[in-house]
Structures are given as structure tokens and as C-alpha cells.
């Protein structure tokens, strides 16, 4: 893609960057309403069977994922025209998804500004090593990386770490406004949990909310993982890195069935979102369909996305992801390689 085409592409996306207040409000209604109803249905079904509870819990997890997308748009200030409205709604959605508005917004902005940049990894992204870095790493770090990249760890323990632990504490260097927002979010979460435990009992709360949380958390991490971890993704050193190329070649178009597309807030159009974070989620599909150069972006489906589970390392020579088995017979290079880690 040439520099001229890059500028043209950004201009073509610009008309879709304006949010519509009515659509935003309607999305809040058709997301929060069903979530609360399904949560209650999951609770009352406990008196029959926990297995019956899983049916509304799975659906509620889908709507909680959709709530996260609203939160996500608010952190980009793309859900409403008003920054204040984005902040208020985003903070409320952050309570439901267990994410502090300012803290997560900062890390996610860094992710957008550095996605696919080999020299700027480690903030708001999936821990990724190159083949050379892995081969040069000490045994302890290799073990840690393999543990981190294990699907059971990433999608099982991952939600517990990210949602319950990591986001409860302020990052080093956070400003006072960000710290106060984290404290406020934590306080409201504690009050809300206490009230619900008093109303329905702590056992029922854990069974219902715990199930919804684990399902939606795993789905959320999977979506983030698969939309940047596909075979022919995009990674370059800082000197060669280009924002638009990282967006359209390093972020996939995850073509999902309509119901899943609805529940995931169109985030499958991830290439459009990375190209312009100011496009609200309900206009991502429209932007994709009306921008001709985006017809040839990397596309994955539910079936093909499962292949990403075997991708572990980025091969700088071949410019693609490979698995651990693919480097079994590769000889370690003698040139020292700096190993970067977000752990």
C-alpha cells in the first residue's frame, strides 16, 4: 500500500467517524435491558438446576461482551459526541465489566499506537516473542512464555488475572484523575457486589455472576487474541512500522454469524476500528462495506480462527506466525537478541 493510498483510505473512513446519539442510546437500552433480564432468569433458574442456569448465563455473557464494547467505544470518545457523556457512561459500563475507565483507556490507546511495532511491545497487548527472541531466551523465560501461551491459561486463568487482579490497582506513573477513577470504580463494584449478595445470597451471586464473568471474560480475551494473532499478521521494527498498514494488515476481519456479530458489537471489523478508533461500533460494518480498499483485508471465520491456537511466535524472516514445533530444528543464532516481555 502506497503513501497516497494510505491517505486516501483514511479520508474514505472519515465520514463514518460521527456518532449518532439516538443509535447510542438505543444500543444501551437493547444491551443493558436484556442483560438484566437474563441475569434474573439465571438466578431464579438456580432453584431448578444449575445446568438450566447456564442457558441464560451464556446469553447474558454475550450481552456483557456487548456492554464491554460500549465501554470500549466510550474510552475512544466515539460513542457520544460529548466527552463528558462518554466518561459518565464509560465509567458505569466499566463497573459492570470490572474495568476502570481511565486506566484501561490509557493502556488501550497505547495498544492502538503501537500494535504490530516490534520495538514497542508490552502495553495493552498479548505477550508475543519473535523466533529469535525465544531461541535466545533462558529456559526460565521460555517456560513462562509457554505457560502464558497455553490456551487453558490464556482463556481460563486469563480472565481472573485481567479482570479481578490487574485492573484493581493503578499503574505506575498514573495521574491523580486516573487514580481516583480506579478507586471510584473499585468502590462502586464492592458496594454493588455487597448489595447483590444481601439480596440473592453470596452463593447464588457467585454461581450466576461467576459463570457469566468466566464465559464473557474468555470470549473477550479470545476476540482480542484472534484478531491480532493470525498467520500473515503484521509486525515490523519501528523504522519500518506504518500505522495504517498495522491496522489493515495486522488486525483481522473476523466474519461472524449475525447473532455473534450483534453480541460482540461488530468488533469483528477490527481492521476498521484500528484504522479509525473514532468510528462507533454500530458504523463499523457500514464503513467496511463502503470502503473498496478494505475488500482484501485479512479475513478469518469461526472455523479458520481456530488455527490461531497453534500460533506462538512471530517469524521475522518469513513474516508470519509459527508454532513451537515449527522451530524445533532451527539452530539458535549467535547474535544476542533482546527479549521483551510484559510479564
C-alpha positions, 0 to 999 in steps of 0.5 A: 500500500502506497503513501497516497493510498494510505491517505486516501483510505483514511479520508474514505473512513472519515465520514463514518467517524460521527456518532449518532446519539439516538443509535447510542442510546438505543444500543444501551437500552437493547444491551443493558435491558436484556442483560438484566433480564437474563441475569434474573432468569439465571438466578431464579433458574438456580432453584431448578438446576444449575445446568438450566442456569447456564442457558441464560448465563451464556446469553447474558455473557454475550450481552456483557461482551456487548456492554464491554464494547460500549465501554470500549467505544466510550474510552475512544470518545466515539460513542457520544459526541460529548466527552463528558457523556462518554466518561459518565457512561464509560465509567458505569459500563466499566463497573459492570465489566470490572474495568476502570475507565481511565486506566484501561483507556490509557493502556488501550490507546497505547495498544492502538499506537503501537500494535504490530511495532516490534520495538514497542511491545508490552502495553495493552497487548498479548505477550508475543516473542519473535523466533529469535527472541525465544531461541535466545531466551533462558529456559526460565523465560521460555517456560513462562512464555509457554505457560502464558501461551497455553490456551487453558491459561490464556482463556481460563486463568486469563480472565481472573488475572485481567479482570479481578487482579490487574485492573484493581490497582493503578499503574505506575506513573498514573495521574491523580484523575486516573487514580481516583477513577480506579478507586471510584470504580473499585468502590462502586463494584464492592458496594454493588457486589455487597448489595447483590449478595444481601439480596440473592445470597453470596452463593447464588451471586457467585454461581450466576455472576461467576459463570457469566464473568468466566464465559464473557471474560474468555470470549473477550480475551479470545476476540482480542487474541484472534484478531491480532494473532493470525498467520500473515499478521503484521509486525515490523521494527519501528523504522519500518512500522506504518500505522495504517498498514498495522491496522489493515494488515495486522488486525483481522476481519473476523466474519461472524454469524449475525447473532455473534456479530450483534453480541460482540458489537461488530468488533469483528471489523477490527481492521476498521476500528484500528484504522479509525478508533473514532468510528462507533461500533454500530458504523463499523460494518457500514464503513467496511462495506463502503470502503473498496480498499478494505475488500482484501483485508485479512479475513478469518471465520469461526472455523479458520480462527481456530488455527490461531491456537497453534500460533506462538511466535512471530517469524521475522524472516518469513513474516508470519506466525509459527508454532513451537514445533515449527522451530524445533530444528532451527539452530539458535543464532549467535547474535544476542537478541533482546527479549521483551516481555510484559510479564 
